[in-house]
Amino acid sequence: MGHRVCQSEWLAPEVRRLVVEAPHVVRHCGPGQFVIVRGRPQGERIPLTIAHADRTAKTVTLIIQAVGASTRQLCSLEAGQEMCDVAGPLGQVTHIEQVGHAVIVGGGVGTAVIYPQAGALKSKGNRVSAVIGGRSKPYVILENELKAICDAVYPCTDDGSYGFKGFVTQRLSKLIEESAADPVKMVLCAGPVPMMRAVAEVTRPLGIHTVASLNPIMVDGTGMCGGCRVQVDGKTLFACVDGPEFDAHKVDFRELSDRLTAYKEQEKRSMEQAVAAHACRIGLGK
């Protein structure tokens, strides 16, 4: 039995929001957890953060960036179609407590990862600020949704086409300086590895507790394959069962970055094969 897609829309260029029926996931999931999905039986297993869980409708919201063949196939799904598998919830629930002023930092589709934490942090009585970014205005996502939850939202763009001109780390530094009367006590970030590493270097000298949601290669999601292993404080841990969130000041981001490039050639060939197969189908239809 498949999982029906209830809603499907583009949030940004190459970024799709799917609302999918998943009653077994909704019953048990919490902020920070994820699912592993397949669009079709022969498809690749893709880990995706649960951006939102609607317990009344029994649906989960998934935000997908079309990067390779499998994610492009997922992004092609329309309302009424079905997804083959939605396995989860997986990973640990975000540890949320009252800290005072918490800042969530999202780069690109990483904003979808930190979105559920915003509501959880706010429900504990925290002041919540969000710093979100993209390379230009069309790539800044979930701004309005975060404004409905957070005390303040600071959009950033690399080219200055919208909001603050510069990187999210630059705006984070500025926010920390501006918040002397209500100092930042916690930062939670998600996005490209260089961005998360840079966030950790901003907060490290200030002693601000910082959590990073990691995105290593993942296969089974249960700790058996070892594909998602990461080095944290000199120890080997598995993002799928021990994370995906870890103390950013203890993560070996260099190793994580190296591991993410391990299958670039295979991904390239898979994409080329998918494009060729699509071209053949178009030719047969003429």
N, C-alpha and C positions, 0 to 999 in steps of 0.2 A: 504494500500500500504506500503510495507516494504522499507527499506533503504539498497541499495546494498553496499556490501563491495567491494571496488575497489582494495585494497591492504591489505595483512595480512602477518606479519613477526614477528619472535621472536627477541626482542632487547637484552634480558638477560634471564637467567633461570626464568621461570614463569612470564615473562613480555612480553606482546604482543603489537605490534603497528598495529592498524586498521585504514585505510583510508576509510571513509564512506560517501556516498552521503547524503547531508543534505542542499539543497539549501535555505530552509527557515531560517536555523541557520546562514549560511554564510552571508546572506544579512545584518544582524544586530549585529553580535558578535564583541566583543573587547577583549583585553588581560585581563586575570583574570576571565573571565566568564566560565560557565560550562554547560553541558547538563545532562539530566537524560535519561538513555537508558534502554531498555529491549531487551534481545536477542530473546525472544519468548513470546507469549501472556500470559502464566502462570508464566513468570519469574519475579524475583525481580527487583525493580527499583534501578538502580545503578547510582549515580552521578559521572561524569567524567569531568575533566578539558579539555577544548578545547586547545590541545597542538599546533595546527596550523589550520588555515582556509585558504583554497585556493579558492579565489573568482572567479577565471577563471574556474576551474574544478568543483566548487560548492560542495566541499568536506571538511570535518573536519577530523583532525587526533586525535585519541584517544589512550592513552597508558594505558593499563590495567594490573594490577597485579593479577594473579590467586591465590586467597586466599580461597574463599568459593565456593559453588556449582554454584552460578550464575555467578561469575566472570570466573570460569573455563569454563562454557558453552560459554561465550562471547569470551574467548581466543581460543576456538575450531573453531570459524568461519573462513572460508577460502574465498579467493577472489571469487566473483561470488555469494556467498550466501547472505542472507538478514538478517538485524537486524529489529526487530519488530517496535521499537519506538526510536526516537531521539528527545527529547523535549528540546527546548531552543531557544535562549540563556537565561541563568538564572544567577542571581547574579549581582553584581555591577562590572563595568569596573574598572580596576586598575587606580588609580589616578597617572598620570605620569607627571612629570615636570622636568625642568633642575635643577639639584642639584650639578653637578660636578662629583664626583666619587661615583658611586653606585655599591653595591655588591649584587649579587643574590646567595643564598645558597640553594642547593637542596640535600636532603638525599634520596637515593633510587629512587623510582618512583616520589618522590617530585620534582625531576629534570624536569619532564614533566610539572609540574605546573609553575615553574619559567621560563621555556623556552620562552613562548610568551612575557613575560615581558622584556626579554633581548633586543629583537628587538625594542620594544616600548621605552625603556629607551635610547637606542642608537639613535633612530630617533629624540630624543629631544636634542641631542648634548652632552649626558653624556659620561664619561668614564665608561665602564661597565666591572667589573670583576666577574667571576663565580667561586664559590667553590662548587664542586659536589662530592658526595661520595657514596660508597657502601662497603659491607663487604669484597669483594675481586674484582679483576679486571673484571670478567664477569658481575658484578652487577652495574658497572659504565656506565650510559647510556647518550646518546645525547652529548657526548664530541665533536665530529667533528662538529655537527650542531651548538653548542654554539661557537666553535672556529671561525666559519664563521661570527659570529655576534659580539662577545665580544672582548675587548682589551686584555684580558688575561683569561685563564681557568686553574684552579688548581684542578686536580682530586685527590681524597683521598681514601684510602682503610684501613679498620680496621686492616687487617693482613699485610699490607705493600707490597702486591703483585703488586701494581701499584701506581705510584705517591707518594703523601705524606702519610707516615705511621701514621695513627691516625684518629681522628674524624674531621668532617668538622668544628666544633667549634674551635678546636686547630689551624687549618689552617687559619680560619677567624681571630683569635687573632694575629697570625703571620703576616697576610696580613695588618691588621690595623696598627701594629707596623712598618711595612716596608713602609707604605704609608704616612709618615709624611709630605713629600713634596706635596703630593696630597691627603689630608685627606679624609677618607671615610665619606660621609655625609648621606648615606642611606643604609640600608640593608633590603632585601626582602627575606624571607625564606619560605620553604615548605618541609614537610617530616614528620617523626614520631613525636608525641607530645613531647617526652623527648628531641629530637634534637631541636625543635623550642623553647622550654623552655630554653634550654642551650644557644641558640643563643641570646635570650633576656637578659640573665644574663651576657653575654659577652659585649653586647652593652649598657646595662642600665647605668653602672657607667661612661661611656664615653659620655653619652647624644646623642648617634647616633640614629636618627629616624629609627625604625625597624618595619617592617610590616610582619605579619605571615598570611599565607593562611591556614585557618582551615579546618579540615576534620571530623566534627561531623556526627553522624547518621542522615540521611536525608531520608524523604519519598516523600512528594509531591513537594517540591522545590518552593512553593509559600507562605510560612509563615503560612499556615493554621494548619498543624499537630503539630507544636511545637517541633518536634523531634530534630531539629538542634539548639536548644537554647543554647546560650553560655553566660557566664558572662564576660562583658567587662567594666572595670572601675566601677564595682558595679552595672551595669545595665544589665538586661536580653535582649539580642538581638538575632536575628535569622540569622544564617550563610547564609541561602539561599537567603534572600532578603536584609539584611543589610551588608552582606559580599560577598564572603567568607574571605575577607582580613580585618584584624583589627590591631590596634596598639599593637604590641607584648608586650609592657611594661605594658599594661592594661588588658591583657587577663588572666583569671583564668585558668591556664593550669591544675591545680589539678582537678578541676571539669570536665574539658574536658576529661581528661584521665579516670576518673571514669565512665563517660557516655559512652565512647567507649567500655567499657567491659560489658555493661549492657546485651547484648544478646549473650554472648559467648556460653552458653549452647544450645540455639536455633540454632546458626550457626553450632555448632558441630553436632547436630542431622540432620540438613539439608544436611551436607556434607556426613554423614553416609548413609542417604537415597539415595543420588545421586549415591554413590559408589555401593550400593546394587542393585539399578535399572540398572546400567550399567552392573554389573555382570550378572544379569538375562537376559539382551538382548544378551550378549555374549553366554550364555548357550543356548538360543533359536535358535541362529544362527548355532549351531553345527549340 
